[in-house]
Amino acid sequence: MARDVFQEMVDYIGFDAADGELLREFAPHARPHFTRISNEFYGHLARFPEAAKVFDGPEQIQRLKHTLVDWLELLLTGPWDTAYAEKRLRIGAVHVRIGLPQRYMFGAMAIIRSSLSALAGRVPVSEDHRRAMLRAIDLVLDLELAIMLESYATAHEGQVRQMERLRSEKLSALGTMAAGLAHEIRNPLNAAHLQLALVLRRLQRKGAVDVDGAVDAAQIVSSEMQRLAGLVEEFLHFARPQPLQRAKTELRGLVGEVIALLGHHAEESGVSIVLEPGPPVYANVDVGRLKQVLHNLVRNATEAVPRDGHVWVRVSDDDGQASLEVEDDGPGLPGDAAIFEPFFTTKPGGTGLGLAIVHRIVTDHGGQVSAQSTAERTIFRVVLPMRGPEGRR
């Protein structure tokens, strides 16, 4: 905290050197009660579930009790300078980080105020002196509140800046995606338009109608319309992901199901798909979404290799994480390819959204997806946590 900001707080509240002396005078009377105050403080918090849930458990609370004793010592002995303010700001930052709502911070200060005021009432001094001592306690606690609020305000400003940055990034990404989608849609529409124009010219000719030519053109239009529908469907999957429905799943069996679905197409293309043997591997995943990941990766691999090519799929437990690898002996990927970006594709007629969807689904699971590629081999690797967000395995 800047010195001028802290000094402005002190001046505005009206806390001065005389108040500091009164607090130091009060400290020996309060110090024997610090541990009791700390225990009562956290005992009170424990009665409110919303406040208690921000703490990890008894060990953390015990540490915080000792911290509160130190906090009370500094509160009553100072010095109340910028170093003091910085220490208090760090405590406030902890409150923000653990998610303690501000209302409980205010309530906590009220508990401290009540405890210290009760102790000040028993100090053997004149009533005028006692009133001055109580005023000093009120002022220093008001100063604490001002510093704590500064912590919350700083955190809020940071969150607003982050949200604005994310919003800007999303708008930029949306613009890029919209441009890519417009480009991809334009291609099949142009092709369909040209073929329909060709059909129209043939139908307008005098004499015999070129039925075969018209049928061929119509089939091209149908194919382009199907490609366009597929593009829109994949774009919707990417743009509007559904919440995950996790369940404990044996991954090797899931991979086997996907390979069975793609087996006929692979055989027709002269490509072999091998699921390498190994023990069962379990993870908490959304079965439908992970099937989509595997389907995209295995299908891409079978389409990337030439006839008589090979695809290998491996499932393993990699140090407590589920590892899925899809390897092919195709020609590899361009070295600088942004393969997980929307609309990147190396396939003629590809939508360019398959790997972007893979990345989205894996990331939603808390996992990672990566690719290693050489001129003769490509490996896609998906790593997923075996435990779900609640820690279940």
N, C-alpha and C positions, 0 to 999 in steps of 0.2 A: 504494500500500500504506500502510495506517495506520502511524503511527510506533510505536505500542505493539506492533503485530504484528511489525514488523521487529525491534524491540528485543528482543522475546521470542525470536525466532530467534537473534539474536546471543548473548544470554545463555545460551540452551539449548545452543548449540553450544560456547560457551566462548571465542569470539573476542573479544580485547580489544585495547587500544591497543598493548601490547607486541608482539602478533602483527603489527599494522599496521606498526610500525617495522621488524620483521624482513623483511616483504615489500618495503618500500621499499628496504631494504639489498640485497635480492636482485635487484631490478628491473634495475639496470645490467648485471648479469651475464647476465640472461635476454633483455634487449631485442634484442641483435644476432641472436638466434635466432628472433624472433617470426615472421618471414616463412617460414623453413624449417618451423617448427611448423605454421603455417597451411597450407602446401602439403602436408605429410605428412598433416595432419588430413583435408583434402578428398580427397586421394589414397586414403586408407583408406576413406572413405565411398563412393567411386566403385566399390569392389570389392563392394559389397553392393547388388544391384538394388533391393531394397525401400526402402533409404535413398536411393539415387541418384534414384529416379523422382520424388521430391517437388520436385526442382529443374528449372527451365525449360530450362537449357542452360549452355554455357560462360560466357556473359556474366554470368549471375546468379552463378555460382560464383566468378568473378573478383571481383565486388563483395563477395561474402561473405568471401572471403579477406582483403580489406582490412578488413572489419568485424571479423573475428576478431583481427587485429593490434591494432585499437583496443580490443577487448574485453580482450585480455591486458594492455594498458597500464593500463587502469582496474583490472583485477583486482589488480595488484601495487602500484599507487600510491594507490588510493582517491580521495577519502575514502569510507569504508564507512558511509554514512549513508542516510537515507530517499530522497534523490535518486538515490543509487547503486541502491537497491532498485527504484525506479521505472524506471530505464533497463533494468535486468535483466528486469523484468516485461514491458516492451515487446518485448524480444528473445524472451522466452518466448511472448508472444502471437503473434509471427511464426511460431515453431515450430508452434504449435497451428493457425494459419491455413493453413500449407502442408501440414499433415497429417503432420508428422514424429512417428512413434511414440515413446513415452516411452523404450522400451528403447534406442533409438539415442541419445537425449539422455544417458542414463546412460553408454552406451559412449563417447560423445564426451568426457564429463568424465573418464573413465578414461584416454583417450589424452592429454588435457591434463595430467592428474596425473602420468602416467608421464614425459612429456617434461620437465615442470618439475622433477620429483624428480631426474631424471638430471642436469640442469643444476646443481641445488643440490649434488649430490654432488661437483661440481668447484670449488665456491667455496672459496678458501683461508681457511678458518676452523677453529677447534677442533671436535672431534667433538661436544661438548656444544652448541656454538653451531649446528652443522649440524643436529643433531637438533631443536633448537628451530625452526630455519628450515623444516625439512621439516614439522614439526607445524603451523606457521603456514600453509604451502601447503595441507595437508590440510584445515585448518579453513575457510579461505576458499573452497575448492572445495566443501566440504560446505554452506557458506552459499549458494553459487551453486545447488547442487542443491535446497536448501530453497526458494529463490525461484522456480526453474523449476517445481518441483512445484506451487507456489502458482498459477502461471499455468495449468497443466493442470487443477488443481482448480477454479479460477474458471471456466474454459471449460466443464468438465464440468457444473458447477452451472447455468450458463447454458443448456446443451443440455437438461438435465433440466427446467428451467423451461419452455423452449420446447416440449418434447415434451408436458409436462403441459397447457400452454395449447392446443396443437394437438389433444390428446386431448379436452379440454373442448369446443373448438369443433366437433370432429367429432361428439361425442355430442349437442351442441345441434342441429347440422345434421341428424343422424340422427333426432332427435326430431321436428324440423320436417317432414322428409321422410316419416316414418312417419305423422304426423298427416295430411299431404296425401294420401298414398297411401290411407290408410283412408277419407278423405273421397271420393276419386275412385272407389274400389272400391265404396263404399256406394251411390253413385248408380246404376250399372248393375244392381247386385244388387237394389236396391229396385224399379227399373223391371221387372226380370225377375220378381220376386216378384208384383208387381201384375198383370202380364200372365198369369202362370200361374194366379193366383187367378181372373182373368176367364175363362180357358179352362175351369177346373174348374167354375165356376158354369154356363157355357154347356153343358158336357157333362152336368151334373146336372139340367138342365131336362127336364121331361117333354115328350114329343113330338119334333118334328124337331130335329136337331142343327144349330146355326148353323155350318156348315162354313167358310164364308168368314170369319166373325168369328174362329173358332178359328185358321185359317191366318194371318190378319193378326197375331193376338196372338203366335203361335209365331214368325213372322218378326221381330217386335220383340224377342222373347226372344233369338233367334239373333243379331240385330244387336248387342244389348247384351253378349252373351257374347263376340262377336268384339272389341268395343271393350275389354272387360275383358282379354281375352288380349293385345291390342295394348298396353294400358297396362302389363301385367306384363312383356311383352317389352322395352318401352322402358325400364322401370325397371331391369331386369337389365342392359341395355346401359350405363345410367348408373352403376349401383352397382358393376359388375364390369368395368371397362374392360380390354381385352386389350393386351398389349405391342405396340408399333408394329412393323410389318414394312416398313421404308422401302425405296424404290427410286427411282431417277432417273426422273421422270415428266414428260411434256409436259402442262401443265395445261390448255391450250386444248382439246386433244383430249378430255381427261377431262370438261371442262365440256360439250363437244358430246355425249358419250355420255349424260350425265345429262339434257340437254335433250331428246334423242331419246326417252328413256324416258318423260318427262313430256309429250311433245308431243301425244299423242292426247287426254289428259285436258284439256290446255290448249285444244286446238281445240274440244272439246265445250263448254267453258265460254266460248268466244269470246274467249280471251286469247291475245295474241301474245307469243312469247318470242324475243328477238333476242340472239344472241351477236355482240358488236361485233368487227369484224376487227382484227387486229394480229399481230405476230410471235410465234413460239413462245416460251413461257416454261417453263423447267424448274425443278424443285425435288425434293429428296429427301423423299418423303412415303409414308405408308401409303395405297395406292390405295383399298382398300376403305373405310377410315375417312374419307378425304377425300371419297369419293363420297357417303357418308352425310351429311357436312356440306353438300355442294352440293345433294343431293336435298332435304334439309330446308329449306334457304334458298330454293331455286327453287320448291319446292312451296308453301311458305308465301306467297311472293310472288304466285303464280298464284291462290291462294285468297283473298288479301287484296284483289284488285282486282275491280271490277265487270265485267260483260260488256263486251266491246270494250276492256278494259284492256290495259296493256302492261307487260312485264317486260324489262329490259335486263341483260345479264350482260357484265362486262368483266374481262379478264385482262391484267395488265401487270407489267413489271419496274419496281418502284418503288425506285430507289437501292439495288439489290442485294437487295431483298426481293420475293417474289412477292405481288402484290396481286390479290385476287378481290373483285369488287363485284357485288351483286345489287340492282338498283333497280326499284321498281314505282311506279305512279301511283295507288296505293290511298289510302284515307283517312288513313293514318298511325297512329302508336302513341300511347297515352296518355303525357303528358309525364313522369310520375313512375313509369313502369312499370319494375319489376325484371325485365326480359324474360329474363335469363339465369338466373334463380333457378328451381329445380325447382317444377313445378306452376303456373307462370304461363302463362296462355293467354288469348287474346282470341277463340278460336274455340269455338262451341258443340260439345261433344263432344270437344274437343281434350284430349290427355293432359297438356299442360303440361311435357313433358320434352324436346321436340324441340330447343329452343334451349339448354337446359341441357346436352344431349348435344353440340351444336355447340361450345359453350364448352369443354367438357371435352376434346374431340378436338383443337381448335385449340391449347389450352393445352398438351396433351401433346406437340404438335409444336413447342413453343417459340414459338408465334405469338400473335396477338391478334385478337379479333373485337369489332367495335363496330357501333353503329347510329345513324344520323342520321334524324330523322323530322320532317316538317312535316304540315300538314293535308292536303296533296295529294301527298306523295311520301315514300318511305322507302328508305334505302340501308343495306344491311348490307355491311360491309367486313371481309374476312379478310386478314390480313397474315402471311405465313409466311417463315421464313428459307429461302433457297435452298440453304444448306448444311445437311447433317445434323449430328448431334452430334460426328461424327469430323472435321468440316471438309470433307467431300467435297461437290462441287457437281454 
